[in-house]
């Protein structure tokens, strides 16, 4: 595994502090963002995994998108 924060699998806090501090403030713009914005992620599922997802969604009476969304939300819940 690389110890270079630019190529490491898991950069650590502070790895880019020197680079960020070197940026001229004249080249920085602050944007508050849009609280109503959404993020769309394209998930590529193929072969038997795609078939499993379709079967799972059908069994739950949901779309594959809804099943993937539920799985993502479930990762934030504490284990029982």
N, C-alpha and C positions, 0 to 999 in steps of 0.2 A: 504494500500500500504506500502511496506517495505521501510525503510529509509536506509537499508544496500545497498551500491552501487553494491555489488556483486549479489544481488537478486532484486533490484529495477527495475521497468518497464522503468524508464527514468533516468539513471545515469547522474549526473551533472558534468560540467567541474571541474576538480580538485579532483574529488572523488578518483582517483587512483594515484595521484601524489606521495604520500608517498610510495606506493608499487613500483612504477616505479623508484623512487630515491634510493630505497633500493637494486635494482638489481646491482650485481657486474658487472662492465663494461667488465670484462673478459668473461662473459656469453652472451654478446650482439654482434650480427653480423649485419652489415649494408648492405643492398642490394638495388641497385638502381631500381630494377624491370625491367620489360619488357614493353616498351611503346606500343608494338603490342599485348600484352596479351588481352585475352577476358575472360569474366565471363559467365558461363552458370548457369542459375537458373532453377531448376525443379519446375514447377508450377503444383499443383495438383488441378484440377477442376473436379468436379463430379456432377452427377445428372442433375438437371434442369439447373444449371449454365454452365455445359459442353454443353448442348444442345443450350443454348443461345449463347455461344461463337461460336459454329459451325454455327448457323444461321447468326450471325453478320458477321463472316468471309466470309461466302458464299455470303451474300448480298453485301459485299464490294469487292468481287472478290479477296480476300486475304486468306492467311493461318491463322489459329488461332495464330500461333507464331507471325506473322506480326501484328495482331490486338492487342495482348498483348504488343508488343514492342511500338506500337503507343500510347497505353493508358499510358504506363510508361513515354514516352517522353512528353506527354501532361501534366503530373503533374508538370513538370518543367516550363511550360509556365505561364506567369501571366494571371490572370483572366481578361476577357474583361470588 
